[in-house]
Every structure is written in structure tokens, then in C-alpha cells.
Amino acid sequence: MARKYSKSASKDVERAMRKRKRGTLKSGGSGKTVKSRKQAIAIGLSEARKKGKKVPKKKAG
């Protein structure tokens, strides 16, 4: 089975997770500190998407 995310995309997610642990990761809209693990992953994937890395499209919710 093919890999869903590129290795460099998972590095972006890892970077976001580390920032969250340090307490320096901020959300885009309000600028509040991110505490949620899921939100940190979403921010990491979003950054990877902006850089044009291999990441699946967002699910329409």
C-alpha cells in the first residue's frame, strides 16, 4: 500500500507536536496557545500542504 503522507510532511507534523509540547504553538485565527494533540497535527499537515508536500486533501465536513 502506498504511503499517504510524504516523509517531509510527517517532519512538519513532528515539528508542530514539539512546539505544542513547549507551549509555543499558536492557532492561526485567534493566536491562542494550542493544547490539543489533534489540533497540533492539523496545523502540521496544513503547513505541509502550503509547502506543496504530499498530503491528502482535507475531508469536507
C-alpha positions as CSV (number, residue, x, y, z in Angstrom):
1,M,0.0,0.0,0.0
2,A,1.2,3.5,-0.9
3,R,2.2,5.9,1.8
4,K,-0.4,8.6,2.4
5,Y,1.9,11.3,3.6
6,S,5.5,12.1,2.5
7,K,8.3,11.8,5.0
8,S,8.9,15.5,4.9
9,A,5.2,16.1,5.7
10,S,5.5,13.9,8.8
11,K,8.5,16.0,9.8
12,D,6.3,19.1,9.7
13,V,3.7,17.4,11.9
14,E,6.5,16.3,14.3
15,R,7.8,19.9,14.4
16,A,4.2,21.1,15.3
17,M,3.9,18.5,18.0
18,R,7.2,19.6,19.6
19,K,6.1,23.2,19.5
20,R,2.9,22.2,21.2
21,K,4.8,20.4,24.0
22,R,7.0,23.5,24.5
23,G,3.8,25.6,24.6
24,T,4.9,27.9,21.7
25,L,2.4,26.6,19.1
26,K,-0.3,29.2,18.3
27,S,-3.6,28.7,16.4
28,G,-4.0,30.8,13.2
29,G,-7.2,32.6,13.8
30,S,-7.2,33.7,17.4
31,G,-3.5,33.3,18.2
32,K,-4.2,31.2,21.3
33,T,-1.8,28.6,22.5
34,V,-2.7,25.1,21.2
35,K,-3.2,22.4,23.8
36,S,-5.0,19.7,21.7
37,R,-2.9,17.0,20.1
38,K,-5.3,16.7,17.2
39,Q,-5.2,20.4,16.5
40,A,-1.3,20.3,16.5
41,I,-1.4,17.5,13.9
42,A,-3.9,19.5,11.8
43,I,-1.6,22.6,11.9
44,G,1.4,20.5,10.9
45,L,-0.5,19.0,8.0
46,S,-1.8,22.4,6.9
47,E,1.8,23.8,6.9
48,A,2.9,20.8,4.8
49,R,0.1,21.4,2.4
50,K,1.1,25.0,2.0
51,K,4.7,23.9,1.1
52,G,3.3,21.6,-1.6
53,K,4.2,18.3,0.1
54,K,2.4,15.0,-0.5
55,V,-0.6,15.3,1.9
56,P,-4.2,14.1,1.2
57,K,-6.9,16.7,0.7
58,K,-8.9,17.9,3.7
59,K,-12.1,16.0,4.3
60,A,-15.2,18.0,3.5
61,G,-17.1,18.2,6.8
